[in-house]
Amino acid sequence: MDKQIKTDNDYKIWLAELKHRIRQSQIKAAVKVNTELIRMYWELGQDIVEKQSESRWGKGFFNELSRDLKEAFPDMEGFSVTNLKYMKRMYLFYSHDNVIRQQLADELHEHLLFTIPWWHHIVLMTKCKTIEEALFYIHKIVENGWSRNVLMNFIEAGLYKAEGMALTNFTNCLPNPQSDLAQQTLKDPYNFDFLTMREGYAERELEDALTKNITKLLLELGNGFAYVGRQVRLEIGEEEYFADLLFYNYKLRCFVVTELKTGRFRAEYISKLGLYVSAVNHQMRHEDDNPTIGLLICKTKDEVVAKYTLENTNQPIGISEYQLAESFPKDFRSSLPSIEEIEKELKDE
């Protein structure tokens, strides 16, 4: 009988739905618990500030409060002296001497401030310079489910200043609201510090390295990007062309044709990328998709030349730079033992 139940399709479908509902309930319960915890931290930080606790009760205030709370709630963590000071810092950081900006008030109303984990807040308080920057990352955490390490990486890479900064012609070539959303989606510069390249690397080497690290590349590109392929063949007339990288962005609902250039931007790059954009529109775009956009990622660019070039095309294209960690000398790799050599040495020992 048990075997019959396990092989019954209706039972399997119901069980899958039941598991999904239970997992959703667990997630909601975890979020609710976190929300109440952060709200409690906020209110405790507010009390510490408004009661002017340190000046009122002296330098030993935090030590005394920590001991009293730990004694009253022995099974509850989070009442260390350091954590209590972070609670105070959190309230001061977001309130700026009790004057909470309207933007922050809206966030509080939406409970966004209280939905992210406490350790994320500590990163934001210590790494972000303004409320606006912290709120930017809070939205990203809620939207993408970033871990603390991922959050730190994006803050150190300067996502707040880079997002939406690509030079584009989207306003003239795309309808609203797609033009605004597309502009917000592209960044300048892109941070490829996860790559290790030799000096004088070629474009194909950069492409190889990026596709070998596709998960990190997609994370750097941002939410919504899905990898379609590399060196994507486009047959145009009697000739064939190959686009470096092709993505689909499900938030923009369009293809993103990407070309990589390891040197300085040149105006002629745009005409070729525009050709690829047009070809993808004709050959791959579904009737429900939005117009394809092009993205040229180069090492450096002259802003004026790039701007003038974009004004001269009717295809929606963005131009961004990329950054790398320090490259190895050309002969560095040759001085390293190969994997085969290392394995041979291990066998010989």
N, C-alpha and C positions, 0 to 999 in steps of 0.2 A: 504493500500500500504506500509506504514512504517513497519507494522508487517511482510509483505512478504519479505521486504529487510533484516530485522534483522534475519530472519530464513533461508535466502538463503545462502548455503554453500560457493559459490563463493565469495559472499560479505564478509562473516565472515573471509575467508582466506585472501582476499585482505586487509581487515581492520586490521587483525593481522600483516600482513607484513608492512602495512603503519605505524602502531604504533611502530613497531620495528625500521623502518627507521628514524622516528621522534626522538625516544629515542637516537638512535646512533648519530644523528645530534646534539642533546642537549649535549651529552657526549663530542663529538668532539669540540663543541663550548666552553664548560666549560674548557676543557683541553687547548684549544688555548688561551682563556682568561688568564688562570693561567700561561701558558708558557710565554706570553708577560709580565705579571706582574712580574714574578720572574726574567726574563731577564732584565727588567727595574731596579729592585732592585739590581741585580748584577752590572749593568753598573753604577748606582748611587754610590754603594759601591766602585767600582773601581775609580770613579772620586774623591771621598772623600780621598782615599788613595793616589792616584797619585798626587793630588794637594797639598798634605800635609796640608790639610785644617785647622787642629787644631793649628799647629805651625804657620801657615800663618795668620789666622784670630782670633786666641785667644780662650780662654776657652768657650766663649759664642757662638762659631760657631754653634753647634748643635741646641741650642735654637733659634737662629736667622733663620737658614735654615728651621727648623720645622715651625716657624711662617709664613715665606714667602711662603712655599709650601702649607700650609693649606689655606692661604689667596688666593692663585692663583687657588687652586683646592678644593673648599669647600665641594664638593660632594664626594671627594675621601678620603678613609681612608688609614692609613698606614704611615703617615708622622709624627708620634710622635717622640720625642727625642729618646726614647728607641728603636723604630723600625729602625731609621736611624743608630743608633750605631750597631744594628744587621746586617744591610746591609754592613757596613764596616767590621764587624767581619766575615761575610760570605765570602767576597772577600779575606780577609787575610787567612781564614781557608783553602780555597780550592786552593789558589795560592801560599802560602808559600813564601812571599816576591817576588811576581811576577814571580816566576819560576814554571810554571804549568807543572806538570809531563805529560808524554806522555799518561798515562792511563787516566788522567783527560781530556786531550785534546780530546781523543776519546769519552769520555762521553759527552763533550760539543758538539762535532760534531753530536752525536746522540740525542742531546737535552734532555737526561735523567735528567740532573741536573735541568732543568727548568720545568719538568713535574710534580714534586711532590709539594704539597701545602707548603706555607710559614711556617706554624706552624710546619710541619715535619722538615723543615730545621733548625728551632730554636732548636728542640730536638737534631738533629744530631750535630749541632755546640756545644751544651752544654754538650752532653753525650759522643760523640765519641772522641777518643784520636788521631786518625790518619785519613788521607784521605782515605786510603784503607778500614778502617772499615766503614766510612760513605758511600763510594761507594757500599760496600757490602749491606748495608741496603737500599740504594736507589734502587738497583736492586730488592730487596725483596718487597719494597713498590710498585714499578711499576708492578711487576709480580703478587702480591697477593692482591693489593688494601688495604693494612693495614691502619687502622685508626691511629691517633696519639697515643692513649692509647695502642693499640696493639704494635705499634713500641716501645714505652717506656718499655713495659713488656719484649719484646724480648731483648732489649739492657740490661736491668737490669738482665735478666737471662743469659746473656753472650752467645747469639746465635753465634756471630761472631767467638768466640774461640771454641765453641762446635761442630758446623756443620762440618761434614766430618772427625771427630776425633775418630769415633768408631774403635775399633780394629777388622779387618776383614781379610779374605783370598780371597777377591773378585778378586784380580789381578791374582791369580792362578786358580780360579774356574769359572770365568765368562769371556766371550769374550769382547773385546773393541767394542764400547764405553760403553756398559752396566756396565762394572766393574767400570769405573771412575764415571759414573752417580750415581751408587748405593753407592759408597763410599762417594760421596758428600751429598747424601740424609740422611744417618744415622748420628746421633749425639752422643756425649759422653761428659758430662752426659746429661740425660734427666731431665728436671725440673718439678717435680710434686708438686710444692708448692701450687697448687690449691686444694690439698687434706688435710684433717685433720684426722690424724690417731692416734689411741691410742698406747702406748708403747707395744711392743711385738705382734704387729698385724701379722696375718697369711697371706699367699699368696692369699688365696681366698678373704680375706678382701680387699687386695690391688686391686685385679681384680674387685671386686664389686665396689669399690670406683672409679676406672678408668672408668668403663663402665657407671656408673651413671653420670660421667662428660665427656661423650664421645666427646662433642664438643670441650672442652678445651684440651682433649687428642689429638684429631686430629690436633688442632692448634699447639700443642707442637711437634707432630711428623713431621709436615711440609707439604708443598704444595704437593698435589698429592695423599695423603692417603685417602682411603675410607674404612669404617668399614664394615666387612663382618659378623663377629660373635664372640661369646665367647664359650669356651668349645666345640669347633667344633669337632664332632665325626669323627674319622678316623678308618675304619675297615681294619685291616692289618692281613691277614691270618685268623686265627680263633679267634683273639683277637681284642679288640677295645681300642682305645686310644682317648684322648681328648686334643686338643691344646688349650692353654689358650686364645689367641686372634688371629684372622685372619684378615688381611687387604689385600686390593688390591691397588697397587700404579699405577695410570694411566700414570704417567710420565715414570716410569720404565717398565710399561706394564707387571707386574708380581705380584704374590701373595707374601705376607710377613707374614710368620708364626712367631708369637711372644710368647715367654715363659717368665714368670715373676718369679724371685727368690728374696725373701726378705733378704737373707743372702749373704755370701761370695760365689764367683764363685767356682764351683767344676768341674773338668774335665769331669765327667760322664754326666753332663748336655748336653754336645755337642752331644754325640752319640744319645740321645733321640730326641733332636731337629733335628738332621740330618735325623732321621727316619721319623719325621713329614714332613720335606721338601720333602723327596723322595715320601711319600704317596700323598701329595698334587700334586706333579708333575704327578703322575700316575692317580689320581682320579679326579682332579679338573681343572688342567691346560688345557687351550684351545690350539690348535695347533698354533695359532698366538701369544700366550703369550711367554714372555721370561722365562727362568728358575726361579723357585721359590727360594727366599732367606729366610734365618732364622735370627731372631734377638733375642738374649738373653739379657734381661735387669735385672741386679742384683744390689744388694746394694753396694757391693765392689768387687774388683777383684785384684788378683796378676797379673800384666802385663806379667811377664815371663811365668807363668803357662798357662795363657790364650793364649798367642802367641804359645807356644809349642803345646797346644791342637788343635788349628786351623790348624797347619801344618800337623796334623795327620788325617784330614778329607778332603774328596773331595766334600763335599756339601758347597755351598756358605753361610757363616754364619758371622754375626757381633756380637760383644759383647760390651755392654755399661753398665754404671752405671746409677743410678737415684738418685735424691736428693729430700728430703722432707722438708717441714717446720717442726718446732719443734713439736714432738708428745705430746699428752696429756698423763698424767699418766693413768695406767690401770684402776684405780677406778674413774677416772674423769667423765666418761659418766654416771656411775651409780648415781652420785651425782646430775646430772642435771634432771629437771623435764621432763617427756615425753610430746609429743604433746597432748596426751589425757588429761594429768594432767593440762596443761596450758589452754586447751579449757574448762575444767571443772571449773577452777578458774574464767575464764572470764564469764561463765554462771552464777556462783554463786554471782558475784558482782552486 
